[in-house]
Amino acid sequence: MTKAEGADAMNVSLSARELEIIELVSEGLTNQEIAERLTISKRTVDNHVSNVFTKTGSKNRVALLNWAMDHGKICRDGFNCCSLPEASDDAS
């Protein structure tokens, strides 16, 4: 079993901050840019990213984003978006 498969088998529990970090990584921001956006230190961002890599079994940012898309954690260009169906105007 690979590390990524092990992450699938586990119930991966990510904090709200870790999910926020994943979203900012998906926007293409560097750790420094994430730190500036969140007004936290780059070292704190480095730790969050490292923890997310460990929890998800990802080795790099690309693998992390693939994992996040596969598990519905991020939405890119309409893929994996959890949205309610649009209400029809003719509903009576």
C-alpha positions in Angstrom: 0.0 0.0 0.0 1.4 3.4 -1.0 1.4 6.4 1.4 -1.4 8.0 -0.6 -3.5 4.9 -0.5 -2.9 4.8 3.3 -4.2 8.4 3.5 -7.3 7.3 1.6 -7.9 4.5 4.0 -7.6 6.7 7.0 -10.2 9.3 7.9 -8.1 12.3 7.2 -9.0 15.1 9.6 -7.9 18.6 8.5 -8.4 21.7 10.5 -10.2 24.8 9.2 -6.8 26.5 8.9 -5.3 23.5 7.0 -8.3 23.6 4.6 -7.7 27.4 4.2 -4.0 26.7 3.4 -5.0 24.1 0.7 -7.3 26.6 -0.9 -4.5 29.3 -1.0 -2.1 26.7 -2.4 -4.7 26.0 -5.1 -4.6 29.7 -6.0 -0.9 29.3 -6.8 0.4 31.3 -3.8 3.8 30.6 -2.3 4.2 30.0 1.4 5.5 33.6 1.8 2.4 34.9 0.0 0.1 32.8 2.1 1.8 34.1 5.2 1.3 37.7 4.1 -2.4 37.0 3.2 -3.1 35.4 6.6 -0.8 37.7 8.5 1.1 34.8 10.1 4.7 33.9 9.8 6.1 32.0 6.8 7.4 29.3 9.3 3.8 28.7 10.5 2.7 28.3 6.9 5.6 25.9 6.3 4.4 23.9 9.3 0.8 23.8 8.1 1.8 22.7 4.6 4.1 20.0 6.0 1.3 18.8 8.3 -1.1 18.7 5.3 1.4 16.8 3.2 1.8 14.2 6.0 -2.0 13.9 6.6 -2.8 13.4 3.0 0.2 11.4 2.0 1.2 14.0 -0.6 4.8 14.6 -1.5 4.4 17.9 -3.2 1.9 20.7 -4.0 0.7 19.1 -7.3 0.0 15.8 -5.4 -1.7 17.7 -2.7 -4.0 19.5 -5.1 -4.8 16.3 -6.9 -5.7 14.8 -3.5 -7.8 17.8 -2.6 -9.8 17.7 -5.8 -10.3 13.9 -5.5 -11.7 14.4 -2.0 -13.8 17.4 -2.7 -11.7 19.9 -0.7 -11.2 22.3 -3.5 -13.1 23.3 -6.6 -11.4 24.2 -9.9 -13.1 25.4 -13.0 -16.4 23.6 -12.1 -14.8 20.3 -11.2 -15.7 18.8 -7.8 -17.9 21.7 -6.9 -20.5 21.0 -4.4 -23.3 23.4 -5.1 -27.0 23.2 -4.9 -28.9 22.7 -8.1 -30.1 26.0 -9.6 -33.7 26.7 -8.8 -35.9 26.8 -11.8 -37.9 30.0 -12.4 -41.0 28.1 -13.3 -41.4 26.4 -9.9 -44.9 26.8 -8.6 
